[in-house]
């Protein structure tokens, strides 16, 4: 599991270990947010005798084939995240981690003869498409440098799959939330502000919509994709509902029982206006059915924020 100490990676490690697998984690602890948070994320996994952690950046790892040797599959979750931070000089880091790192991992996987790789892509590859829901077959036109790097890595994954004896599947995640969510992500920022009695910064008019995916539902489909995902295919993974940010703020007020104050700011470049996943393909091949209502997921993240 690459990106093992992150939000999604740490949950996946816990689930795989709980299912009896031996798990090798790779994480470079890129300082996008505090290392202490990532250490807490991995505390449960590191207590297991079936878990091994390699602290290294993938693109700088000299012994990657030996790290990967013997693996039955790779979950590639490691990436430089964040749409708004991907502009300007910081773009170089996105290229290094998301594109060069992915290519280095793929070379290592081929050399180590790993048979299976599952890549964590993003709904950001779609861009501002007029037609909803978003389908895997649509033309892709990202509106942020981050989205460009995720799409480039997705192309690399499928290129290496075709050129080598490597079964690959990509999953396009739609706005994942829940306990351990990164501090730059909206729900984390919103709930923390409410907890601390601070106003929530709202970019744009609040009518922009997202398809929100609870972390447990995402981990379910990641597990299923290990054996059920068809080689060479891409799957959308979303929560199945299109909800405006203003509706989310109403839900937060209800879940927390606290006042929600809003500091309105102009919209940010690179933010998609609307997302909604067509998950029919994931339902057909992976049995994916999102189970967690927004209020239930928000309550779980609120309890984690307050712990």
C-alpha positions in Angstrom: 0.0 0.0 0.0 1.7 3.2 -1.1 0.6 6.3 0.8 0.1 4.0 3.8 0.1 6.7 6.4 -2.4 8.9 4.7 -6.2 9.2 5.2 -7.3 6.5 2.8 -4.1 4.4 2.9 -4.2 3.9 6.7 -7.8 2.8 6.7 -7.0 0.4 3.9 -4.0 -1.0 5.8 -6.2 -1.6 8.9 -8.9 -3.3 6.8 -6.4 -5.6 5.0 -4.6 -6.5 8.2 -8.0 -7.3 9.8 -8.7 -9.6 6.9 -5.6 -11.6 7.6 -3.3 -10.2 4.9 0.4 -9.4 5.3 0.8 -5.7 4.4 3.8 -3.7 3.3 3.3 0.1 3.6 5.3 2.7 1.7 5.1 6.4 2.7 7.4 9.3 2.2 5.8 11.5 4.9 5.7 14.4 2.5 5.1 17.5 4.8 1.8 18.6 3.2 0.3 18.3 6.7 1.8 17.4 10.1 3.6 14.1 10.4 2.0 13.6 13.9 -1.4 13.1 12.2 0.1 10.4 9.9 1.7 8.7 12.8 -1.7 8.5 14.6 -3.2 7.2 11.4 -0.8 4.3 11.3 -0.7 3.5 15.1 -3.0 0.5 14.8 -1.3 -1.0 11.7 2.2 -0.6 13.2 1.1 -2.6 16.3 0.5 -5.6 14.0 3.2 -8.2 13.4 1.8 -8.5 9.8 2.7 -4.9 8.9 6.0 -3.6 7.6 6.6 0.1 6.8 9.2 1.5 4.4 9.6 5.3 4.9 10.7 6.5 1.5 9.6 8.6 -1.5 8.8 6.2 -4.3 10.6 8.3 -6.9 13.8 8.2 -4.8 13.7 4.6 -3.6 16.7 2.7 -5.0 15.5 -0.7 -3.8 11.9 -0.6 -4.9 11.9 -4.0 -6.7 13.1 -5.7 -3.6 10.4 -3.9 -1.5 7.7 -5.0 -3.9 9.0 -8.6 -4.4 6.6 -11.2 -3.4 3.5 -8.9 -3.3 0.3 -10.3 -4.8 -1.0 -6.8 -5.5 -0.1 -3.1 -5.1 -2.6 -0.4 -4.0 -1.1 2.8 -5.3 -2.6 5.6 -3.2 0.5 7.8 -2.7 0.1 11.2 -4.3 0.6 14.9 -3.8 -2.9 16.0 -3.0 -4.7 19.4 -3.1 -6.3 21.1 -6.1 -5.7 24.7 -5.0 -2.1 24.2 -4.0 -1.1 22.7 -7.4 -0.6 26.1 -9.2 2.6 28.0 -9.6 6.0 26.8 -8.4 4.4 24.0 -6.3 3.4 22.2 -9.5 6.9 20.7 -9.7 6.1 18.6 -6.6 2.9 17.3 -8.1 4.8 16.2 -11.2 7.5 14.5 -9.1 5.2 12.6 -6.7 2.2 12.0 -9.0 3.8 11.3 -12.3 7.4 10.4 -11.8 6.6 8.5 -8.7 3.9 6.5 -10.4 6.2 5.6 -13.3 9.0 4.5 -10.9 6.5 2.3 -9.1 5.3 0.8 -12.3 8.9 0.0 -13.3 9.4 -1.6 -9.9 6.3 -3.6 -10.2 7.2 -5.0 -13.6 10.8 -5.9 -12.3 9.4 -7.5 -9.2 6.8 -9.4 -11.3 3.8 -8.2 -9.2 0.7 -9.4 -11.0 -1.8 -6.8 -9.9 -2.0 -3.0 -9.4 -4.9 -0.8 -8.3 -4.5 2.9 -8.9 -6.3 5.6 -6.9 -7.3 8.2 -9.5 -9.6 11.1 -9.0 -12.8 12.8 -10.2 -10.6 15.8 -10.9 -9.7 14.2 -14.2 -13.1 15.1 -15.6 -13.1 18.8 -15.3 -16.2 21.0 -15.8 -18.4 18.7 -17.9 -21.8 20.0 -18.7 -23.5 16.6 -18.6 -24.1 14.7 -15.3 -23.6 12.1 -14.0 -20.0 11.7 -14.9 -19.3 8.5 -16.8 -16.0 6.7 -17.3 -16.3 6.9 -21.1 -16.5 10.8 -21.1 -13.8 13.0 -22.6 -11.5 14.2 -19.9 -10.4 17.8 -19.5 -9.0 18.6 -16.0 -9.4 22.2 -14.7 -6.4 22.1 -12.3 -2.8 21.1 -12.5 -3.5 18.5 -9.9 -6.1 16.9 -12.1 -3.6 16.9 -15.0 -1.1 14.9 -13.0 -3.7 12.4 -11.8 -4.8 11.8 -15.4 -1.2 11.5 -16.6 -0.6 8.9 -13.9 -3.8 7.1 -14.9 -2.5 6.9 -18.5 0.9 5.6 -17.3 -0.8 2.9 -15.3 -2.8 1.6 -18.2 0.1 1.9 -20.6 2.3 -0.3 -18.4 -0.6 -2.7 -18.0 -0.9 -3.2 -21.7 2.8 -3.4 -22.3 3.6 -5.8 -19.5 2.1 -8.8 -17.7 0.5 -6.5 -15.2 -3.2 -6.4 -14.4 -4.2 -2.8 -13.7 -7.5 -1.2 -12.5 -8.1 2.5 -11.8 -10.7 3.9 -9.4 -11.7 7.5 -9.7 -12.5 8.7 -6.2 -15.2 11.3 -5.6 -14.6 13.6 -2.5 -13.8 11.1 0.2 -14.5 12.1 3.8 -14.6 10.5 7.3 -12.3 10.1 10.3 -8.6 10.8 9.5 -9.5 13.1 6.6 -6.7 15.4 5.6 -6.8 18.9 7.3 -6.9 20.7 4.0 -10.1 19.0 2.9 -13.5 20.8 3.3 -15.3 18.7 5.9 -12.3 18.6 8.1 -11.9 22.4 7.9 -15.7 22.9 8.4 -16.0 20.7 11.4 -12.9 22.0 13.1 -14.1 25.6 12.7 -17.4 24.7 14.2 -15.7 22.8 17.1 -13.5 25.9 17.8 -16.3 28.4 17.4 -14.8 29.9 14.3 -16.5 30.9 11.0 -16.3 28.5 8.1 -14.6 29.9 5.0 -16.9 29.3 2.0 -15.4 29.8 -1.4 -18.0 30.7 -4.1 -21.8 30.9 -3.7 -22.2 27.5 -1.9 -24.4 26.2 -4.7 -21.6 24.1 -6.1 -22.3 20.4 -5.7 -20.2 17.3 -4.9 -20.7 13.6 -4.8 -19.4 12.7 -1.3 -18.0 9.2 -0.5 -17.7 8.0 3.0 -14.3 6.3 3.8 -15.8 2.9 4.8 -17.7 2.6 1.6 -14.5 3.4 -0.3 -12.5 0.8 1.5 -15.2 -1.8 0.7 -14.8 -1.2 -3.0 -11.0 -1.2 -2.7 -11.1 -4.6 -1.1 -13.5 -5.9 -3.8 -11.3 -4.5 -6.6 -8.5 -6.7 -5.5 -10.2 -9.8 -7.0 -13.2 -8.5 -8.9 -11.9 -5.4 -10.8 -11.5 -6.1 -14.5 -8.0 -5.6 -15.9 -7.7 -2.3 -17.9 -11.0 -0.8 -16.7 -11.7 2.4 -14.8 -14.4 2.7 -12.2 -16.1 5.7 -10.6 -16.5 5.5 -6.9 -18.9 8.0 -5.4 -21.6 8.3 -2.8 -24.5 8.4 -5.2 -25.8 11.8 -4.3 -25.2 15.3 -5.5 -25.3 17.7 -2.6 -24.6 21.4 -2.5 -22.1 22.9 -0.1 -24.9 24.9 1.5 -26.8 21.7 2.2 -23.7 20.2 3.7 -23.4 23.2 6.1 -27.0 22.7 7.1 -26.2 19.0 7.8 -23.2 20.0 9.9 -25.4 22.3 12.0 -27.8 19.5 12.6 -25.1 16.9 13.4 -23.1 19.1 15.7 -26.0 21.0 17.3 -23.9 24.1 17.0 -24.1 27.4 15.2 -22.5 27.5 11.8 -21.1 30.9 10.9 -19.9 31.5 7.3 -17.1 33.7 5.9 -17.8 34.1 2.2 -14.9 34.3 -0.2 -14.5 34.3 -4.0 -14.4 31.0 -5.8 -11.0 29.5 -6.3 -9.5 28.6 -9.7 -9.3 24.8 -10.4 -12.4 24.0 -8.4 -14.9 22.0 -10.3 -18.5 23.3 -10.2 -20.4 20.1 -9.9 -19.6 16.4 -9.6 -21.8 13.3 -9.6 -20.5 9.8 -10.3 -22.2 7.3 -12.5 -21.3 4.2 -10.5 -23.1 1.6 -12.6 -19.9 0.0 -13.8 -18.6 -0.4 -10.2 -21.9 -1.8 -9.1 -21.9 -4.3 -12.0 -18.3 -5.5 -11.6 -17.5 -4.8 -8.0 -20.8 -5.0 -6.3 -20.4 -1.4 -5.1 -23.4 0.1 -3.3 -22.7 3.1 -1.1 -24.3 2.5 2.3 -23.5 5.5 4.4 -25.9 8.5 4.5 -24.2 11.9 4.7 -25.5 12.6 8.3 -24.0 9.3 9.5 -20.7 9.9 7.9 -20.5 13.5 9.2 -21.3 12.3 12.7 -18.4 9.8 12.5 -16.0 12.5 11.4 -17.3 15.0 13.9 -16.7 12.5 16.8 -13.1 12.0 15.4 -12.5 15.7 15.2 -13.6 16.1 18.8 -11.6 13.2 20.2 
